[in-house]
Amino acid sequence: MPSVKLPLLALALAMTASHPVVADDPAIDLKLFGKHEIEGGLSTCHLAFWQSNKNPEADKYAYLIYMPFDQDGVPLPAVVEIGTEKIALTESARGDFDPPSRLGYRLYSSTDHETHMLVRIEEAVVTGSLQTVGKATVTVVRPDLPPFVAGAKGVIGCPGASAPETAAAVPSEPVSDEGAAAGGPSPYTGPVGLPLAPPVLLASISDVPDAVRREIATYAPDQCSEPETLAYPGQRYVVNDNFILWEVPCFLGAYQGTSIFALTQNPPADWATILSLPNPPALEGENNAQMMNPEVFAEKGVFISTSLGRGEGDCGTYQVFRLMDAPGETLEFQLMEYREKVNCDGVQSEPSEWPLQFQPGE
């Protein structure tokens, strides 16, 4: 969804500055609620914010707002509890502040416009399709009452089996250990590529060289439709004295994100090139630069792309690439593994275990 700059966001923040979390005068009777009160339980993919001093796994009442996504990643109405009412909210606007662009504001409103909830995300880490929020401020606004303000933590995306309270423990800077940028050791054990230096975080689009941005705007505008905004934090990797590899995030949805990878000189100058992703023989001729839910294993020069068919994660494609030298004094991705599960049957398994469709030499 495109970012929106709204005076309402600034007004709501201004109103919250002088009010404590709990007002002594007539106030918004916001209630915390627990998983046991969510009809059908937590969905696989969802947005949830809970009071920062609560643990939704251990405390019976912790949640401030909960919004499920359906199996196709479409957001369903969110719910909050005020007094004895369960009020449905829908997202009505977003606003960014820089840096970094993954942070910002989300505004949720009831259909009668009597209840508004403003979420200000202040600290977050994105791993694949999951945004883990370590610090946020939730402000509830209703007519003729002081705003209710609470510190919060939360998740946006598909936490899977991970416990939500891990938000506080996620580091805010990338770690240089093998597999850290991808959240763990690689499930791929085949031939590796050119090793990369540890990643350096890109906080905003201004960290991306102009040559890379021009290349994307010229050759991949349909695959990176908002190159002026980072959908989530990008990274850069020094390959050697000649090249730097740039990951430029393009899109972040309910359960999937995409990045484009590009090369520049080291240090960057006026030259850049986008690295295309090779397809298996059956799909040759389809030009693609987007890596879905990219996982980068820097020390091995290995990249994993997982494209989910739907939010349940029970189907899709899984590809492994390695970075290698190429003719003409440049670099390229080589496809090392292509797996696909076509049947969205509700049976979840690791994408690295989906049916193998292609490996080099087969």
C-alpha positions as CSV (number, residue, x, y, z in Angstrom):
1,M,0.0,0.0,0.0
2,P,1.5,3.4,-0.9
3,S,2.6,5.6,2.0
4,V,0.3,8.4,2.9
5,K,1.2,11.6,4.8
6,L,-1.9,12.6,6.8
7,P,-2.3,15.6,9.1
8,L,-4.4,13.3,11.3
9,L,-1.3,11.3,12.2
10,A,0.6,14.4,13.4
11,L,-2.5,15.6,15.2
12,A,-3.0,12.3,17.0
13,L,0.6,12.3,18.1
14,A,0.4,15.8,19.3
15,M,-2.7,15.0,21.4
16,T,-0.9,12.1,23.1
17,A,2.1,14.0,24.4
18,S,0.6,15.2,27.7
19,H,-1.6,12.2,28.6
20,P,-0.5,9.2,30.7
21,V,-1.3,5.6,29.7
22,V,-4.2,5.5,32.1
23,A,-6.3,8.7,32.5
24,D,-7.9,9.5,35.9
25,D,-10.8,11.5,34.3
26,P,-13.5,9.9,32.0
27,A,-11.4,7.8,29.7
28,I,-11.4,5.2,27.0
29,D,-11.9,1.9,28.7
30,L,-9.5,-0.1,26.5
31,K,-9.4,-3.8,27.5
32,L,-6.5,-6.2,27.0
33,F,-7.5,-9.6,25.6
34,G,-5.9,-13.0,25.2
35,K,-5.7,-15.8,22.6
36,H,-8.6,-17.6,24.2
37,E,-10.9,-14.7,23.2
38,I,-9.8,-14.8,19.5
39,E,-12.4,-16.7,17.5
40,G,-10.6,-19.6,15.8
41,G,-7.3,-18.8,17.6
42,L,-4.3,-17.0,16.1
43,S,-4.2,-17.3,12.3
44,T,-0.9,-18.5,10.7
45,C,-0.3,-14.9,9.4
46,H,-1.5,-11.9,11.4
47,L,-0.8,-8.5,12.9
48,A,-0.8,-8.3,16.6
49,F,0.3,-5.8,19.2
50,W,0.4,-6.4,22.9
51,Q,1.2,-4.2,25.9
52,S,4.9,-4.0,26.2
53,N,5.0,-5.2,29.8
54,K,2.9,-8.3,29.0
55,N,3.7,-11.7,27.5
56,P,1.0,-13.0,25.3
57,E,2.1,-16.6,25.8
58,A,2.2,-16.4,29.6
59,D,-0.4,-13.6,30.4
60,K,-4.1,-14.4,30.0
61,Y,-4.7,-10.8,28.9
62,A,-2.0,-9.1,26.8
63,Y,-3.3,-8.1,23.3
64,L,-4.2,-4.5,22.4
65,I,-5.2,-5.2,18.7
66,Y,-5.3,-8.3,16.6
67,M,-5.8,-8.5,12.8
68,P,-5.7,-11.9,10.9
69,F,-4.8,-12.4,7.3
70,D,-6.6,-15.0,5.2
71,Q,-4.9,-17.8,3.3
72,D,-4.2,-15.5,0.4
73,G,-2.6,-12.8,2.6
74,V,-5.6,-10.4,2.5
75,P,-6.1,-8.6,5.8
76,L,-9.4,-9.2,7.6
77,P,-11.0,-6.8,10.1
78,A,-8.9,-6.1,13.2
79,V,-10.4,-6.3,16.7
80,V,-10.0,-4.2,19.8
81,E,-12.0,-4.4,23.1
82,I,-13.3,-1.2,24.7
83,G,-15.5,-1.7,27.7
84,T,-17.9,-4.5,26.8
85,E,-17.6,-4.0,23.1
86,K,-15.5,-5.8,20.5
87,I,-14.9,-3.2,17.8
88,A,-13.9,-4.1,14.3
89,L,-11.2,-1.8,12.7
90,T,-9.7,-1.6,9.2
91,E,-6.5,-0.1,8.2
92,S,-7.3,3.4,6.8
93,A,-3.8,5.0,6.3
94,R,-0.1,4.6,6.7
95,G,2.6,7.2,7.1
96,D,6.4,6.9,7.0
97,F,9.1,8.7,8.8
98,D,12.8,8.6,7.7
99,P,15.0,6.8,8.5
100,P,14.3,3.9,8.2
101,S,11.3,3.6,6.0
102,R,10.1,0.2,7.5
103,L,9.1,2.2,10.6
104,G,6.2,4.6,10.6
105,Y,2.5,4.8,11.4
106,R,-0.5,2.7,10.8
107,L,-4.0,4.0,11.4
108,Y,-7.0,1.7,12.0
109,S,-10.5,3.0,12.1
110,S,-14.0,1.7,12.8
111,T,-16.7,1.9,10.1
112,D,-18.6,4.6,12.0
113,H,-15.3,6.6,12.5
114,E,-15.9,6.8,16.2
115,T,-12.8,4.8,17.1
116,H,-9.3,5.2,15.7
117,M,-6.1,3.4,16.7
118,L,-2.8,4.8,15.7
119,V,0.3,2.5,15.9
120,R,3.7,4.2,15.8
121,I,6.4,1.5,15.1
122,E,9.7,2.7,16.5
123,E,12.0,-0.4,16.5
124,A,11.5,-3.4,14.3
125,V,13.5,-6.2,12.5
126,V,12.4,-7.8,9.3
127,T,13.3,-11.5,8.6
128,G,11.9,-12.7,5.4
129,S,8.1,-12.0,5.5
130,L,8.0,-11.4,9.3
131,Q,8.3,-8.0,10.9
132,T,9.0,-8.3,14.6
133,V,8.3,-5.0,16.4
134,G,10.4,-4.5,19.6
135,K,9.0,-1.1,20.4
136,A,5.8,0.7,19.4
137,T,3.3,3.2,20.8
138,V,-0.4,2.5,20.5
139,T,-2.8,5.4,20.7
140,V,-6.6,5.0,20.8
141,V,-8.7,8.1,20.0
142,R,-12.5,8.5,20.5
143,P,-14.6,11.6,20.5
144,D,-14.6,13.8,23.6
145,L,-12.2,11.6,25.6
146,P,-8.5,11.9,26.2
147,P,-6.4,9.6,24.0
148,F,-5.4,6.3,25.6
149,V,-1.7,5.6,25.1
150,A,0.2,2.3,25.7
151,G,3.7,1.0,24.9
152,A,3.6,-2.1,22.8
153,K,5.4,-4.9,21.0
154,G,4.1,-7.0,18.2
155,V,4.5,-8.9,15.0
156,I,3.3,-8.4,11.4
157,G,3.5,-11.4,9.1
158,C,3.8,-15.1,9.6
159,P,5.4,-15.9,13.0
160,G,4.8,-19.7,12.5
161,A,5.8,-21.6,15.6
162,S,7.9,-18.7,17.0
163,A,6.7,-17.3,20.3
164,P,5.7,-13.6,20.0
165,E,7.6,-12.6,23.1
166,T,10.9,-13.1,21.2
167,A,10.4,-9.6,19.8
168,A,12.4,-8.1,22.7
169,A,15.3,-10.5,22.1
170,V,15.8,-9.9,18.4
171,P,18.9,-7.8,17.7
172,S,18.4,-4.5,15.9
173,E,21.6,-4.9,13.9
174,P,22.6,-7.7,11.6
175,V,25.0,-10.3,13.0
176,S,28.0,-11.5,11.0
177,D,27.8,-15.2,11.9
178,E,27.0,-17.6,9.1
179,G,23.3,-17.6,8.4
180,A,22.5,-14.7,10.7
181,A,20.9,-12.6,8.0
182,A,18.6,-15.5,7.2
183,G,17.8,-16.4,10.7
184,G,19.8,-19.7,11.0
185,P,22.0,-22.2,9.2
186,S,21.2,-22.9,5.6
187,P,19.2,-26.1,4.8
188,Y,21.2,-26.2,1.5
189,T,24.4,-28.3,1.6
190,G,25.5,-28.3,-2.0
191,P,28.3,-26.4,-3.8
192,V,28.7,-22.9,-2.5
193,G,29.5,-19.5,-4.2
194,L,31.7,-16.5,-3.6
195,P,32.0,-15.6,0.0
196,L,30.7,-12.2,1.0
197,A,31.7,-9.8,3.8
198,P,29.2,-9.4,6.7
199,P,26.1,-7.4,5.7
200,V,25.8,-3.7,6.4
201,L,22.2,-2.5,7.0
202,L,20.6,0.0,4.6
203,A,18.3,2.2,6.7
204,S,16.8,4.2,3.9
205,I,16.7,4.6,0.1
206,S,19.4,7.3,0.3
207,D,21.9,4.6,1.2
208,V,21.4,3.0,-2.2
209,P,23.7,4.3,-4.9
210,D,22.0,6.4,-7.6
211,A,23.4,4.1,-10.3
212,V,21.5,1.2,-8.7
213,R,18.2,3.2,-8.5
214,R,18.5,4.3,-12.1
215,E,19.1,0.7,-13.2
216,I,16.0,-0.5,-11.4
217,A,13.9,2.3,-12.7
218,T,15.0,1.6,-16.3
219,Y,15.0,-2.2,-16.4
220,A,12.7,-3.4,-13.6
221,P,10.1,-0.8,-12.8
222,D,7.4,-3.4,-12.9
223,Q,9.2,-5.6,-10.4
224,C,10.2,-2.8,-8.1
225,S,7.3,-0.3,-8.3
226,E,8.3,1.9,-5.4
227,P,12.1,2.4,-5.7
228,E,11.9,5.6,-3.8
229,T,11.0,3.7,-0.6
230,L,12.5,0.7,1.0
231,A,9.8,-1.8,1.8
232,Y,12.0,-3.2,4.6
233,P,15.7,-2.9,5.5
234,G,18.1,-3.7,2.7
235,Q,21.7,-4.7,3.0
236,R,25.0,-4.4,1.1
237,Y,27.8,-6.9,0.9
238,V,31.4,-6.3,-0.1
239,V,32.3,-9.1,-2.5
240,N,35.9,-8.2,-3.1
241,D,38.0,-5.1,-4.0
242,N,36.0,-4.8,-7.3
243,F,32.4,-5.3,-6.4
244,I,29.7,-4.6,-3.9
245,L,26.4,-6.5,-3.9
246,W,23.3,-4.5,-3.0
247,E,19.9,-5.9,-1.8
248,V,17.2,-3.4,-2.5
249,P,13.8,-4.3,-1.0
250,C,10.9,-3.6,-3.3
251,F,7.7,-5.0,-1.8
252,L,6.4,-6.3,1.6
253,G,3.0,-7.9,1.8
254,A,1.2,-9.8,4.4
255,Y,3.4,-12.9,4.2
256,Q,5.9,-12.2,1.4
257,G,8.6,-9.7,0.5
258,T,10.7,-9.2,-2.6
259,S,14.2,-7.8,-3.2
260,I,16.3,-7.0,-6.2
261,F,20.1,-7.6,-6.1
262,A,22.4,-5.3,-8.0
263,L,26.2,-5.0,-8.4
264,T,28.3,-1.8,-8.3
265,Q,32.0,-1.1,-8.4
266,N,33.8,-0.9,-5.1
267,P,33.5,1.9,-4.2
268,P,30.3,2.7,-6.1
269,A,30.6,5.0,-9.1
270,D,28.4,5.5,-12.2
271,W,28.0,1.8,-13.1
272,A,25.5,-0.8,-11.8
273,T,23.8,-3.9,-13.1
274,I,20.8,-5.9,-11.9
275,L,21.5,-9.6,-11.4
276,S,18.8,-11.7,-13.0
277,L,17.6,-15.0,-11.5
278,P,18.1,-18.0,-13.9
279,N,15.2,-20.3,-14.3
280,P,15.1,-24.1,-14.8
281,P,15.0,-25.2,-18.5
282,A,11.2,-25.5,-18.5
283,L,10.9,-21.8,-17.6
284,E,13.7,-20.4,-19.7
285,G,12.9,-17.1,-21.4
286,E,11.1,-15.7,-18.4
287,N,13.2,-12.8,-17.2
288,N,12.9,-12.2,-13.4
289,A,15.0,-10.1,-11.0
290,Q,12.8,-10.4,-7.9
291,M,14.0,-12.7,-5.2
292,M,11.0,-13.7,-3.0
293,N,11.5,-13.7,0.8
294,P,15.3,-13.7,0.2
295,E,17.6,-15.4,2.7
296,V,21.3,-14.6,2.3
297,F,24.1,-16.8,3.7
298,A,27.0,-14.4,3.2
299,E,29.9,-16.7,4.1
300,K,28.8,-19.3,1.6
301,G,27.6,-16.9,-1.2
302,V,24.3,-18.8,-1.1
303,F,20.8,-17.2,-1.6
304,I,17.4,-18.8,-1.0
305,S,14.2,-17.6,-2.6
306,T,10.9,-18.9,-1.3
307,S,7.7,-17.9,-3.0
308,L,4.6,-19.0,-1.1
309,G,1.4,-19.9,-3.0
310,R,-0.7,-18.6,-0.1
311,G,-0.4,-17.5,3.5
312,E,-0.7,-21.0,5.0
313,G,2.7,-21.8,3.5
314,D,1.6,-25.2,2.2
315,C,2.6,-24.6,-1.5
316,G,4.9,-22.6,-3.7
317,T,8.4,-22.6,-5.1
318,Y,11.8,-22.8,-3.5
319,Q,15.0,-21.9,-5.3
320,V,18.7,-21.9,-4.2
321,F,21.2,-19.7,-6.0
322,R,24.9,-19.2,-5.6
323,L,27.0,-16.1,-6.6
324,M,29.8,-16.8,-9.1
325,D,32.2,-15.2,-11.5
326,A,30.8,-14.6,-15.0
327,P,32.4,-13.8,-18.4
328,G,33.1,-10.1,-18.9
329,E,34.5,-9.4,-15.5
330,T,31.2,-9.5,-13.7
331,L,29.2,-11.8,-11.4
332,E,26.0,-13.8,-11.8
333,F,23.6,-16.0,-10.0
334,Q,23.6,-19.7,-10.7
335,L,20.5,-21.9,-10.0
336,M,21.5,-24.8,-7.8
337,E,18.1,-26.1,-6.8
338,Y,14.5,-25.6,-7.8
339,R,11.6,-27.2,-5.8
340,E,7.9,-26.7,-6.3
341,K,4.8,-27.9,-4.4
342,V,1.8,-27.3,-6.6
343,N,-0.9,-28.8,-4.5
344,C,-2.1,-26.3,-1.8
345,D,-3.4,-29.1,0.4
346,G,-3.2,-27.6,3.9
347,V,-0.3,-29.9,4.8
348,Q,2.7,-27.8,5.8
349,S,6.3,-28.8,5.3
350,E,9.6,-27.1,5.0
351,P,10.1,-25.6,1.5
352,S,13.5,-27.2,1.4
353,E,11.7,-30.6,1.5
354,W,9.2,-29.8,-1.4
355,P,9.5,-32.0,-4.5
356,L,12.8,-31.4,-6.4
357,Q,12.2,-30.3,-10.0
358,F,15.7,-29.3,-11.1
359,Q,19.4,-29.5,-10.1
360,P,22.3,-28.8,-12.4
361,G,23.6,-31.8,-14.2
362,E,20.3,-33.7,-14.0
